[in-house]
Amino acid sequence: MLKHVALEVKENDIQSFYVNILGGTISEQFTLSKEEANEIFKIPKDLEIYKLKLVNLHTKNQDLELELFVHETIEHDCLQHVCLQVENASNVFQKANKEHFWTHLRKSNKKETYFIKDHNDNMFEISN
């Protein structure tokens, strides 16, 4: 199941476009350390990330979550990824690692997040 879509944006677009135009609501903001940003995305600097919920205005059910990576120098395709929610994320991660695909395990606040890439550098975040 699709969990979220990650996009690379300039900070001024968050309020003016994603909130004001698309009607999104910021649900979380956090910083990815430069070490992990470099390991995962090859960007050696801290990255501010906003989680934004887009809600269907007719039913008030959550339709989609966006992760907006603030990066003032847009380098297309370096931050984009698809997050898939699966039953056992660690099994998918271990299988990718065993088959020699690129993998990265991120641990923060008692939570593990799994990243894998295919051989074309398409990145997937795998979560439970």
DSSP file with accessible surface (Angstrom, degrees, kcal/mol):
  #  RESIDUE AA STRUCTURE BP1 BP2  ACC     N-H-->O    O-->H-N    N-H-->O    O-->H-N    TCO  KAPPA ALPHA  PHI   PSI    X-CA   Y-CA   Z-CA
    1    1 A M              0   0  164      0, 0.0    84,-3.1     0, 0.0     2,-0.3   0.000 360.0 360.0 360.0 136.0    0.0    0.0    0.0
    2    2 A L  E     +A   84   0A  91     82,-0.2    82,-0.2     1,-0.2     3,-0.1  -0.525 360.0 176.0 -68.6 127.4    1.3    3.5   -0.9
    3    3 A K  E     -     0   0A  55     80,-2.8    62,-0.6     1,-0.4     2,-0.3   0.833  57.2 -21.8-101.3 -50.4    2.1    5.4    2.3
    4    4 A H  E     -Ab  83  65A   0     79,-0.8    79,-2.1    60,-0.1     2,-0.4  -0.985  48.2-130.5-155.3 166.1    3.6    8.7    1.1
    5    5 A V  E     -Ab  82  66A  43     60,-1.8    62,-2.4    -2,-0.3     2,-0.4  -0.976  22.8-145.3-119.6 134.2    5.3   10.4   -1.7
    6    6 A A  E     -Ab  81  67A   1     75,-1.8    75,-0.6    -2,-0.4     2,-0.3  -0.867  18.8-177.1-104.2 134.5    8.5   12.4   -1.1
    7    7 A L  E     - b   0  68A  49     60,-2.8    62,-3.2    -2,-0.4     2,-0.5  -0.962  26.6-126.9-130.0 149.6    9.2   15.6   -3.0
    8    8 A E  E     + b   0  69A  16     -2,-0.3     2,-0.3    60,-0.2    62,-0.2  -0.817  43.1 166.7 -94.3 124.8   12.0   18.1   -3.1
    9    9 A V  E     - b   0  70A   4     60,-2.9    62,-2.6    -2,-0.5     2,-0.3  -0.930  40.5-111.1-138.2 160.9   10.8   21.6   -2.6
   10   10 A K    >>  -     0   0   89     -2,-0.3     3,-1.8    60,-0.2     4,-0.5  -0.723  39.0-117.9 -87.7 144.7   11.9   25.2   -1.9
   11   11 A E  H >> S+     0   0   96     -2,-0.3     3,-1.5     1,-0.3     4,-0.6   0.854 110.1  60.9 -56.4 -37.6   10.8   26.3    1.6
   12   12 A N  H 3> S+     0   0  113      1,-0.3     4,-1.3     2,-0.2    -1,-0.3   0.744  97.4  61.4 -66.7 -17.3    8.6   29.1    0.3
   13   13 A D  H <>>S+     0   0   65     -3,-1.8     4,-2.1     3,-0.2     5,-1.9   0.717  86.8  75.2 -77.7 -19.7    6.4   26.6   -1.6
   14   14 A I  I <<>S+     0   0    7     -3,-1.5     5,-1.6    -4,-0.5     6,-0.2   0.972 110.0  23.6 -59.3 -56.2    5.3   24.8    1.5
   15   15 A Q  I  <>S+     0   0  104     -4,-0.6     5,-2.8     3,-0.2     4,-0.3   0.952 126.8  47.9 -74.1 -49.2    2.9   27.4    2.7
   16   16 A S  I  <5S+     0   0   58     -4,-1.3    -3,-0.2     3,-0.2    -2,-0.2   0.851 130.8  12.4 -67.4 -34.0    2.1   29.1   -0.6
   17   17 A F  I  X>S+     0   0   85     -4,-2.1     5,-2.5     3,-0.2     4,-1.1   0.861 129.5  40.4-106.7 -58.0    1.5   26.0   -2.6
   18   18 A Y  I  4<S+     0   0   29     -5,-1.9     6,-2.3     3,-0.2    -3,-0.2   0.830 129.8  26.6 -71.1 -32.3    1.1   22.8   -0.5
   19   19 A V  I  ><S+     0   0   30     -5,-1.6     4,-0.9    -6,-0.3    -3,-0.2   0.906 130.6  35.1 -90.6 -55.8   -0.9   24.5    2.3
   20   20 A N  T  4<S+     0   0  103     -5,-2.8    -3,-0.2    -6,-0.2    -2,-0.2   0.874 130.7  27.9 -71.3 -40.3   -2.7   27.4    0.5
   21   21 A I  T  <5S+     0   0  117     -4,-1.1    -3,-0.2    -6,-0.2    -1,-0.1   0.922 131.1  32.9 -88.3 -51.6   -3.3   25.8   -2.9
   22   22 A L  T  4<S-     0   0   80     -5,-2.5    -3,-0.2     1,-0.0    -2,-0.2   0.637 100.5-126.7 -83.5 -13.7   -3.6   22.1   -2.2
   23   23 A G     <  +     0   0   44     -4,-0.9    32,-0.3    -6,-0.3    -4,-0.2   0.736  49.7 162.7  77.6  23.1   -5.1   22.5    1.2
   24   24 A G        -     0   0    5     -6,-2.3     2,-0.4    -7,-0.2    30,-0.2  -0.283  31.6-140.0 -74.4 160.3   -2.6   20.4    3.0
   25   25 A T  E     -C   53   0A  89     28,-2.2    28,-3.0    -2,-0.0     2,-0.5  -0.989  17.0-126.1-122.1 127.0   -2.0   20.3    6.8
   26   26 A I  E     +C   52   0A  66     -2,-0.4    26,-0.3    26,-0.2     3,-0.1  -0.596  31.8 172.9 -73.5 121.3    1.5   20.1    8.2
   27   27 A S  E     +     0   0A  55     24,-2.8     2,-0.3    -2,-0.5    25,-0.2   0.650  61.3   4.6-103.6 -19.7    1.5   17.2   10.6
   28   28 A E  E     -C   51   0A  91     23,-1.3    23,-3.0     2,-0.0     2,-0.3  -0.981  51.2-163.8-163.0 150.5    5.2   17.0   11.5
   29   29 A Q  E     +C   50   0A 102     -2,-0.3     2,-0.3    21,-0.2    21,-0.2  -0.994  24.1 152.9-139.1 134.4    8.5   18.7   10.9
   30   30 A F  E     -C   49   0A  46     19,-2.4    19,-3.1    -2,-0.3     2,-0.5  -0.961  36.5-115.0-152.9 170.2   12.0   17.2   11.6
   31   31 A T  E     -C   48   0A  60     -2,-0.3     2,-0.6    17,-0.2    17,-0.2  -0.945  13.6-148.9-115.3 130.7   15.6   17.4   10.5
   32   32 A L  E     -C   47   0A   6     15,-2.9    15,-2.4    -2,-0.5    13,-0.0  -0.875  34.6-115.4 -92.7 124.0   17.5   14.6    8.8
   33   33 A S     >  -     0   0   39     -2,-0.6     4,-3.1    13,-0.2     5,-0.2  -0.167  17.9-116.3 -60.7 154.7   21.2   14.8    9.9
   34   34 A K  H  > S+     0   0  109      1,-0.2     4,-2.3     2,-0.2    11,-0.3   0.847 115.1  57.4 -62.6 -30.5   23.8   15.6    7.2
   35   35 A E  H  > S+     0   0  124      2,-0.2     4,-2.2     1,-0.2    -1,-0.2   0.945 113.3  37.5 -64.4 -47.8   25.4   12.2    7.8
   36   36 A E  H  > S+     0   0   42      2,-0.2     4,-3.0     1,-0.2     5,-0.4   0.880 114.2  55.5 -73.2 -35.6   22.2   10.3    7.0
   37   37 A A  H  X S+     0   0    0     -4,-3.1     4,-2.2     1,-0.2     6,-1.3   0.905 111.8  45.3 -61.2 -37.7   21.2   12.8    4.2
   38   38 A N  H  X S+     0   0   73     -4,-2.3     4,-1.3     4,-0.3    -2,-0.2   0.921 114.8  47.0 -70.7 -43.2   24.6   12.0    2.7
   39   39 A E  H  < S+     0   0   84     -4,-2.2    -2,-0.2    -5,-0.2    -1,-0.2   0.920 124.8  30.2 -65.2 -42.7   24.3    8.3    3.2
   40   40 A I  H  < S+     0   0    0     -4,-3.0    -3,-0.2    -5,-0.1    -2,-0.2   0.930 139.8  14.2 -84.3 -46.7   20.7    8.0    1.8
   41   41 A F  H  < S-     0   0    9     -4,-2.2    -3,-0.2    -5,-0.4    -2,-0.2   0.390  93.8-117.5-115.0  -1.8   20.5   10.8   -0.7
   42   42 A K  S  < S+     0   0  127     -4,-1.3    -4,-0.3    -5,-0.5    -3,-0.1   0.840  74.2 127.4  63.0  35.4   24.1   11.9   -1.4
   43   43 A I        -     0   0    6     -6,-1.3     2,-1.9    -9,-0.1    -1,-0.2  -0.947  51.3-152.8-121.7 107.4   23.4   15.4    0.0
   44   44 A P        +     0   0   96      0, 0.0     2,-0.3     0, 0.0   -10,-0.1  -0.294  63.4  77.7 -83.7  58.6   26.0   16.3    2.7
   45   45 A K  S    S-     0   0   90     -2,-1.9    -2,-0.1   -11,-0.3   -13,-0.1  -0.988  89.2 -85.5-155.2 157.0   23.9   18.7    4.7
   46   46 A D        -     0   0   94     -2,-0.3     2,-0.5    -9,-0.1   -13,-0.2  -0.389  44.5-151.4 -59.9 141.1   21.0   18.7    7.2
   47   47 A L  E     -C   32   0A   1    -15,-2.4   -15,-2.9    -2,-0.1     2,-0.4  -0.977   5.9-141.5-122.1 127.3   17.7   18.5    5.5
   48   48 A E  E     -C   31   0A  62     22,-0.5    22,-2.8    -2,-0.5     2,-0.4  -0.709  22.6-165.3 -82.0 135.3   14.4   20.0    6.9
   49   49 A I  E     -CD  30  69A   3    -19,-3.1   -19,-2.4    -2,-0.4     2,-0.5  -0.984   9.0-165.1-128.5 132.5   11.5   17.7    6.2
   50   50 A Y  E     -CD  29  68A  24     18,-2.3    18,-3.4    -2,-0.4     2,-0.5  -0.965  10.6-149.3-114.3 131.0    7.8   18.6    6.5
   51   51 A K  E     -CD  28  67A  17    -23,-3.0   -24,-2.8    -2,-0.5   -23,-1.3  -0.883  21.2-172.9 -96.6 130.4    5.1   15.9    6.6
   52   52 A L  E     -CD  26  66A   0     14,-3.0    14,-3.1    -2,-0.5     2,-0.5  -0.986  14.4-146.4-129.9 130.6    1.9   17.2    5.0
   53   53 A K  E     -CD  25  65A  77    -28,-3.0   -28,-2.2    -2,-0.4     2,-0.6  -0.862   4.3-157.9-100.0 129.0   -1.5   15.5    4.9
   54   54 A L  E     - D   0  64A  33     10,-3.0     9,-1.9    -2,-0.5    10,-1.6  -0.931  18.4-161.8-101.4 123.6   -3.7   16.1    1.9
   55   55 A V  E     - D   0  62A  47     -2,-0.6     2,-0.4   -32,-0.3     7,-0.2  -0.882  24.9-113.9-114.0 137.0   -7.3   15.3    3.0
   56   56 A N     >  -     0   0   49      5,-2.0     4,-2.3    -2,-0.4     5,-0.3  -0.537  26.7-147.4 -64.4 119.7  -10.3   14.6    0.7
   57   57 A L  T  4 S+     0   0  131     -2,-0.4    -1,-0.2     1,-0.2   -34,-0.0   0.723  90.7  52.5 -69.2 -20.3  -12.5   17.6    1.4
   58   58 A H  T  4 S+     0   0  178      1,-0.1    -1,-0.2     3,-0.1    -2,-0.0   0.872 125.4  18.9 -83.7 -36.9  -15.8   15.7    0.9
   59   59 A T  T  4 S-     0   0   74     -3,-0.2    -2,-0.2     2,-0.2    -1,-0.1   0.551  89.3-132.5-111.3 -12.8  -15.1   12.8    3.4
   60   60 A K     <  +     0   0  151     -4,-2.3     2,-0.3     1,-0.2    -3,-0.1   0.664  60.2 138.6  65.0  16.5  -12.3   14.2    5.6
   61   61 A N        -     0   0  105     -5,-0.3    -5,-2.0     1,-0.1     2,-0.3  -0.729  64.1-103.6 -88.1 144.2  -10.5   10.9    5.2
   62   62 A Q  E     + D   0  55A 101     -2,-0.3    -7,-0.2    -7,-0.2     3,-0.1  -0.479  40.8 175.1 -67.4 126.5   -6.7   11.1    4.6
   63   63 A D  E     -     0   0A 100     -9,-1.9     2,-0.3     1,-0.3    -8,-0.2   0.815  60.3  -3.5 -98.9 -41.0   -5.9   10.5    1.0
   64   64 A L  E     - D   0  54A  51    -10,-1.6   -10,-3.0     2,-0.0     2,-0.4  -0.994  52.0-145.4-156.7 143.9   -2.2   11.1    0.8
   65   65 A E  E     -bD   4  53A  20    -62,-0.6   -60,-1.8    -2,-0.3     2,-0.4  -0.947  17.7-159.6-111.6 134.1    0.8   12.1    2.9
   66   66 A L  E     -bD   5  52A  10    -14,-3.1   -14,-3.0    -2,-0.4     2,-0.6  -0.916   8.5-152.3-108.8 139.7    3.6   14.1    1.3
   67   67 A E  E     -bD   6  51A   8    -62,-2.4   -60,-2.8    -2,-0.4     2,-0.7  -0.973  16.2-158.5-106.5 117.1    7.1   14.4    2.7
   68   68 A L  E     -bD   7  50A   0    -18,-3.4   -18,-2.3    -2,-0.6     2,-0.7  -0.878   1.2-158.9-103.0 112.4    8.5   17.7    1.6
   69   69 A F  E     -bD   8  49A   4    -62,-3.2   -60,-2.9    -2,-0.7     2,-0.6  -0.824  15.4-137.6 -91.8 115.4   12.3   17.9    1.6
   70   70 A V  E     +b    9   0A  15    -22,-2.8   -22,-0.5    -2,-0.7     2,-0.3  -0.646  40.0 151.9 -78.0 118.6   13.5   21.5    1.8
   71   71 A H        -     0   0    6    -62,-2.6    -2,-0.1    -2,-0.6     4,-0.1  -0.859  31.0-161.7-149.7 106.6   16.4   21.9   -0.6
   72   72 A E  S    S+     0   0   89     -2,-0.3     2,-0.8     1,-0.2   -62,-0.1   0.735  86.2  60.4 -68.6 -22.2   16.9   25.3   -2.1
   73   73 A T  S    S-     0   0   92    -64,-0.1     2,-0.3     2,-0.0    -1,-0.2  -0.860  89.7-143.3-104.8  96.3   19.1   23.9   -4.9
   74   74 A I        +     0   0   51     -2,-0.8     2,-0.5     1,-0.1    -2,-0.1  -0.446  22.9 179.1 -67.1 120.2   16.7   21.5   -6.6
   75   75 A E    >   -     0   0   90     -2,-0.3     3,-1.8    -4,-0.1     4,-0.3  -0.776  31.5-132.7-119.8  80.9   18.6   18.5   -7.8
   76   76 A H  T 3  S+     0   0  141     -2,-0.5    -2,-0.0     1,-0.2     0, 0.0   0.048  80.2  14.0 -43.8 138.5   15.9   16.5   -9.4
   77   77 A D  T 3  S+     0   0  135      1,-0.1    -1,-0.2   -69,-0.0    -3,-0.0   0.395  96.6  98.5  78.7   2.4   15.6   12.8   -8.5
   78   78 A C  S <  S+     0   0   29     -3,-1.8    -2,-0.1     1,-0.1   -35,-0.1   0.775  95.7  25.0 -90.8 -21.2   18.0   12.9   -5.5
   79   79 A L  S    S+     0   0    0     -4,-0.3    -1,-0.1   -10,-0.1     2,-0.1   0.592  93.8 109.1-112.7 -15.5   15.3   13.1   -2.8
   80   80 A Q        +     0   0   59    -75,-0.1    43,-0.4   -72,-0.0     2,-0.3  -0.384  39.2 148.7 -66.9 137.3   12.2   11.6   -4.5
   81   81 A H  E     -A    6   0A   8    -75,-0.6   -75,-1.8    41,-0.1     2,-0.4  -0.972  41.4-122.0-159.7 162.2   11.2    8.2   -3.2
   82   82 A V  E     -Ae   5 124A  54     41,-1.8    43,-2.4    -2,-0.3     2,-0.6  -0.936  20.3-146.2-111.3 133.0    8.1    6.1   -2.8
   83   83 A C  E     -Ae   4 125A   0    -79,-2.1   -80,-2.8    -2,-0.4   -79,-0.8  -0.895  14.4-166.6-102.2 123.9    7.1    4.8    0.6
   84   84 A L  E     -Ae   2 126A  55     41,-2.8    43,-2.5    -2,-0.6     2,-0.6  -0.925  11.7-146.5-111.0 132.6    5.5    1.4    0.7
   85   85 A Q  E     + e   0 127A  74    -84,-3.1     2,-0.3    -2,-0.5    43,-0.2  -0.881  30.0 167.9 -98.6 121.2    3.7    0.0    3.7
   86   86 A V        -     0   0   46     41,-2.8     3,-0.4    -2,-0.6    -2,-0.0  -0.814  46.3-107.6-128.6 169.5    4.0   -3.7    4.0
   87   87 A E  S    S+     0   0  194     -2,-0.3     2,-0.3     1,-0.3    -1,-0.1   0.891 110.7  18.9 -67.2 -42.3    3.4   -6.4    6.6
   88   88 A N    >>  +     0   0   69      1,-0.1     4,-1.4    40,-0.1     3,-0.6  -0.731  64.3 176.7-135.3  88.3    7.0   -7.1    7.5
   89   89 A A  H 3> S+     0   0    0     -3,-0.4     4,-2.5    -2,-0.3     5,-0.2   0.852  80.3  59.1 -61.1 -36.9    9.3   -4.3    6.4
   90   90 A S  H 3> S+     0   0   30      1,-0.2     4,-2.8     2,-0.2    -1,-0.2   0.868 103.0  53.1 -65.2 -33.2   12.4   -6.0    7.9
   91   91 A N  H <> S+     0   0   84     -3,-0.6     4,-2.3     2,-0.2    -1,-0.2   0.913 109.9  47.2 -65.8 -43.4   11.9   -9.1    5.7
   92   92 A V  H  X S+     0   0   50     -4,-1.4     4,-2.4     2,-0.2    -2,-0.2   0.934 113.8  49.1 -61.8 -45.2   11.8   -7.0    2.5
   93   93 A F  H  X S+     0   0   25     -4,-2.5     4,-2.6     1,-0.2    -2,-0.2   0.935 111.9  47.7 -59.3 -48.1   14.9   -5.1    3.7
   94   94 A Q  H  X S+     0   0  116     -4,-2.8     4,-2.7     1,-0.2    -1,-0.2   0.888 110.7  51.7 -63.4 -38.6   16.8   -8.3    4.4
   95   95 A K  H  X S+     0   0  149     -4,-2.3     4,-1.8     2,-0.2    -1,-0.2   0.929 111.2  47.3 -64.4 -43.7   15.8   -9.9    1.1
   96   96 A A  H  <>S+     0   0   11     -4,-2.4     5,-2.6     2,-0.2    -2,-0.2   0.923 113.2  49.0 -63.1 -42.3   17.1   -6.8   -0.8
   97   97 A N  H ><5S+     0   0   86     -4,-2.6     3,-1.7     1,-0.2    -2,-0.2   0.926 109.5  51.6 -63.2 -43.6   20.3   -6.8    1.2
   98   98 A K  H 3<5S+     0   0  158     -4,-2.7    -1,-0.2     1,-0.3    -2,-0.2   0.851 108.3  52.0 -62.7 -34.0   20.8  -10.5    0.6
   99   99 A E  T 3<5S-     0   0  115     -4,-1.8    -1,-0.3    -5,-0.2    -2,-0.2   0.272 120.7-109.8 -88.9  11.0   20.4   -9.9   -3.2
  100  100 A H  T < 5 +     0   0  163     -3,-1.7     2,-0.2     1,-0.2    -3,-0.2   0.770  67.3 146.5  67.8  30.8   23.0   -7.1   -3.1
  101  101 A F      < -     0   0   65     -5,-2.6    -1,-0.2    -6,-0.2    17,-0.1  -0.639  62.1 -88.4 -85.5 156.4   20.7   -4.2   -3.7
  102  102 A W        +     0   0   66     15,-0.5    15,-1.7    -2,-0.2     2,-0.3  -0.421  56.4 177.2 -65.1 133.8   21.6   -0.9   -1.9
  103  103 A T  E     -F  116   0A  27     13,-0.2     2,-0.3    -2,-0.1    13,-0.2  -0.980  16.9-175.3-138.6 151.9   20.1   -0.8    1.6
  104  104 A H  E     -F  115   0A  27     11,-2.2    11,-2.5    -2,-0.3     2,-0.5  -0.951  11.8-153.8-148.4 130.8   20.1    1.6    4.5
  105  105 A L  E     -F  114   0A  57     -2,-0.3     2,-0.5     9,-0.2     9,-0.2  -0.915  11.0-163.4-105.4 122.7   18.6    1.2    7.9
  106  106 A R  E     -F  113   0A  36      7,-3.1     7,-3.0    -2,-0.5     2,-0.5  -0.933   3.4-167.7-108.8 126.2   17.7    4.4    9.8
  107  107 A K  E     +F  112   0A 140     -2,-0.5     2,-0.3     5,-0.2     5,-0.2  -0.957  20.4 147.9-114.7 125.8   17.1    4.2   13.5
  108  108 A S  E >   -F  111   0A  32      3,-2.6     3,-1.9    -2,-0.5    -2,-0.0  -0.957  64.8  -4.2-155.2 139.6   15.5    7.2   15.4
  109  109 A N  T 3  S-     0   0  159     -2,-0.3     3,-0.1     1,-0.3    -1,-0.0   0.881 127.4 -54.4  46.1  49.1   13.3    7.5   18.4
  110  110 A K  T 3  S+     0   0  223      1,-0.2     2,-0.4    -3,-0.0    -1,-0.3   0.729 116.6 115.6  62.3  21.7   12.9    3.7   18.8
  111  111 A K  E <   -F  108   0A  90     -3,-1.9    -3,-2.6     2,-0.0     2,-0.5  -0.969  53.6-151.2-124.1 137.8   11.7    3.5   15.2
  112  112 A E  E     -F  107   0A  86     -2,-0.4     2,-0.4    -5,-0.2    -5,-0.2  -0.923   9.5-169.1-108.6 133.7   13.4    1.7   12.3
  113  113 A T  E     -F  106   0A   8     -7,-3.0    -7,-3.1    -2,-0.5     2,-0.4  -0.986  10.2-149.5-122.2 132.8   13.0    3.0    8.7
  114  114 A Y  E     -FG 105 126A  17     12,-1.4    12,-3.0    -2,-0.4     2,-0.4  -0.868  10.5-171.0-108.5 132.1   14.2    0.9    5.8
  115  115 A F  E     +FG 104 125A  12    -11,-2.5   -11,-2.2    -2,-0.4     2,-0.3  -0.970   9.3 171.5-119.7 136.7   15.5    2.2    2.5
  116  116 A I  E     -FG 103 124A  24      8,-2.6     8,-3.0    -2,-0.4     2,-0.4  -0.960  12.9-157.6-138.6 155.0   16.2    0.1   -0.6
  117  117 A K  E     - G   0 123A  28    -15,-1.7   -15,-0.5    -2,-0.3     6,-0.2  -0.987  13.4-133.9-130.7 147.4   17.1    1.0   -4.2
  118  118 A D    >   -     0   0   46      4,-1.8     3,-1.5    -2,-0.4   -16,-0.1  -0.261  46.4 -90.4 -81.4-178.2   16.8   -1.0   -7.4
  119  119 A H  T 3  S+     0   0  138      1,-0.3    -1,-0.1     2,-0.1    -2,-0.0   0.531 126.9  61.4 -76.3  -2.1   19.7   -1.0   -9.8
  120  120 A N  T 3  S-     0   0  126      2,-0.1    -1,-0.3     0, 0.0     3,-0.1   0.220 119.2-107.8-101.5  11.1   18.3    2.1  -11.5
  121  121 A D    <   +     0   0  115     -3,-1.5     2,-0.6     1,-0.3    -2,-0.1   0.674  66.7 152.5  67.5  21.0   18.6    4.2   -8.3
  122  122 A N        -     0   0   87    -41,-0.0    -4,-1.8     1,-0.0     2,-0.4  -0.730  36.4-144.6 -77.6 122.6   14.8    4.2   -7.8
  123  123 A M  E     - G   0 117A  14     -2,-0.6   -41,-1.8   -43,-0.4     2,-0.4  -0.747  18.7-172.6 -99.8 140.2   14.5    4.5   -4.0
  124  124 A F  E     -eG  82 116A  63     -8,-3.0    -8,-2.6    -2,-0.4     2,-0.5  -0.992  14.5-151.4-128.2 133.8   11.8    2.9   -1.8
  125  125 A E  E     -eG  83 115A   9    -43,-2.4   -41,-2.8    -2,-0.4     2,-0.5  -0.927  19.5-157.4 -98.5 127.1   11.2    3.5    1.9
  126  126 A I  E     +eG  84 114A   4    -12,-3.0   -12,-1.4    -2,-0.5     2,-0.3  -0.917  18.6 167.3-111.9 126.3    9.7    0.4    3.4
  127  127 A S  E      e   85   0A   9    -43,-2.5   -41,-2.8    -2,-0.5   -14,-0.1  -0.928 360.0 360.0-136.0 162.1    7.6    0.6    6.6
  128  128 A N              0   0  105     -2,-0.3   -41,-0.2   -43,-0.2   -40,-0.1  -0.508 360.0 360.0 -81.6 360.0    5.3   -1.6    8.6
